[in-house]
Amino acid sequence: MEVGQNIFIKTQGNAARYSGSKIIETKLVKLGRKYFEVEALPRTKFEIETMQEKTDYSCDYIAYESKVAIEEEMEKAELEIEI
């Protein structure tokens, strides 16, 4: 990961419940040893190891390095429901 790279954010939990499941394309603006920040959510930190929002409660956002990874995960979830 490097500053300026495109990052894709998927809403989940309460964020998805109240505003619908969205995919947000944004840029990585700050990269530290443990956390990174994106342009679209300036007060939100993401853990590099898990790519999840840093929070004490349930996370509302998950970051991905490609949109294909999000689409594959969503397809997998749909197939699991069908089984």
Secondary structure as the mmCIF struct_conf table of DSSP 4:
data_model
#
loop_
_struct_conf.conf_type_id
_struct_conf.id
_struct_conf.beg_label_comp_id
_struct_conf.beg_label_asym_id
_struct_conf.beg_label_seq_id
_struct_conf.end_label_comp_id
_struct_conf.end_label_asym_id
_struct_conf.end_label_seq_id
TURN_TY1_P TURN_TY1_P1 VAL A 3 GLY A 4
STRN STRN1 ASN A 6 THR A 11
HELX_RH_AL_P HELX_RH_AL_P1 GLY A 13 SER A 19
STRN STRN2 ILE A 23 LEU A 31
BEND BEND1 ARG A 33 LYS A 34
STRN STRN3 TYR A 35 VAL A 38
BEND BEND2 GLU A 39 LEU A 41
TURN_TY1_P TURN_TY1_P2 PRO A 42 ARG A 43
STRN STRN4 LYS A 45 GLU A 47
TURN_TY1_P TURN_TY1_P3 ILE A 48 THR A 50
STRN STRN5 GLN A 52 GLU A 53
HELX_LH_PP_P HELX_LH_PP_P1 LYS A 54 LYS A 54
BEND BEND3 ASP A 56 TYR A 57
BEND BEND4 ASP A 60 ASP A 60
STRN STRN6 TYR A 61 TYR A 64
BEND BEND5 GLU A 65 GLU A 65
HELX_RH_AL_P HELX_RH_AL_P2 LYS A 67 GLU A 82
#
